[in-house]
Amino acid sequence: MAIFTLPNNPNISTISSHANLFPKQTAEPSDTPVATSYLGTPIYDLLIFQNKDTGISEDMNLADVLLTVSQSKNIVKTQISGRAGTVKEYISLNDFQINVQGYLIGVNPNEFPKNLVALWEQYMNLNTQISVASNFLSIFDITSVVVDTFRIAQQEGFRNAVPFTMSLISDEDIELQLSDDANSTI
């Protein structure tokens, strides 16, 4: 019987090897793929730019992307004389920042995906919000975004795979209500 010691923990000095810290599950759960790649591998999430209210004729399905979501807080920091540090006053949360890395991949290996790049460019050049669908983004209740920055490049050795990155900002519709009060000003 092997015994090991957990460092820096006065409450637990030893645990014997028969302790089952991570039991094996009998049936392992698995996510259901939403699509299949050209190579037959499962794809578990898509980023879909939806064409509603954009004037663009079709949705754009981005299957080969990695998403990074971050968010910061709006905090007012006030310095007080004679006190080390600052007094923090929490105000609110900022918008979500979404970084996307991916590839526009054409069906034919020796053909540049002109139509995909042209459609991608149409979405990048929009001056309005874009409705999006993604299982990952839905965790954060993100359903629309605006494009902040984008970059697209050629890649040596690949004719049908065009790498791109983009930075998106979450956007929510707000509804303003005007008051009928005669004393109010706008």
Secondary structure, DSSP 8 states (H G I E B T S, - for coil): --EE--TT-TT---EETT--SS---SS------SEE-TTS-EE---EEEE-TTT--SS-EEE-SEEEEEEEEEEEEEEE-TTSSSEEEEEEEEEEEEEEEEEEEE-SSTTS--HHHHHHHHHHHT-SS-EEEE-HHHHTTT--EEEEEEEEE--BTTBSSEEEEEEEEEE-----------TT---
